[in-house]
């Protein structure tokens, strides 16, 4: 193995979670209601009628969970703060108990040499503000700014890595467009675009507060997710088609990268959408672009799968459907490791910001075997293949600063309830007992070897206790 097959010594090896998916502690004495609490009560919305009321009981077990992170050797942990845990009504009165939880979590992480990477919004929108129109209300950016200020005041003496929002494509498109996530509304495309404009302003106001008010010098990013193309061959035409798939608007702007990232990084909407914005937004919307376009330090890329693309006859990207028997995760998502290479490349080419892979992982049919172990060779293979592809991007000159595996723990997978296990750590949802999966032990080896071990075939024995 040659030395340059290692990742840089300061590469950030992490794992990620989000508040509603793991925290539990959802009683009124603990926090205000979020839209997911209500959505889960609606018949037929969540597979098996599951809810995040208990989830992985992380609020009660965070000390144990940080010890498990340490066992995996994580350098960083990406988590989100639950807005109504901090401000039960979204604005106004602070819940000291709720804020205190994150205070203790951050201390516990730092005590164990794990860097906290904090996301302000991963979908648990306060019900009280939802009743006032949610993200469609033009005041929503001020609500989010107030919340940001509270978190910054409390934690910015110790937290230096910040994300404003996670995956607007999903919390607008799937939640408010398709209605499959909370709050389950089915808005028109125009309303989704109006909502997105407010969301982008919220991002900008929040980033400005972090930048100007943080006690410790902050590094700010955000973490969208969008479609990504993978060239079918390395011909210039196919590469360009895959690039177009990644940075074009396509048929559905809501799933694009550029609808969100062009405003944030350039202060403009993609050209094709400008006249639409003129029609649907308020007359002075261009003045908002300055607020939206704040200096950002890194681009958090959530990336799970990509589309194989070739140059079509009409010059448009031609998506090649997955073949029969294509490898898939338990969720049914195709396993396409090269998406990490090409996604990083195309997004860096356009936005020129260091890339951090802020989510990447797979759900798998994991269980505790007769010897008490959770063997998940598919996930080990997934990690190795995706990190190889990411390394290729770095060899090609793309500045990639870190990788966060999704997820640390098995958790509540939104409309799928507890039916998709994404964790490096198995959670028995009846007893809450945690078991490190073999992939967690493998990831430890990867971290310890600074990535070098991904080039060897995974050694099954080495991942046993
Ligand atoms: O669990 C989700 C996460 O909340 C956002 N990104 C994708 C993950 C897997 O679906």
Boltz pocket constraint, residues with backbone or C-beta under 6 A from the ligand:
constraints:
  - pocket:
      binder: B
      contacts: [[A, 18], [A, 21], [A, 167], [A, 302], [A, 359], [A, 406], [A, 412], [A, 413], [A, 422]]
      max_distance: 6.0
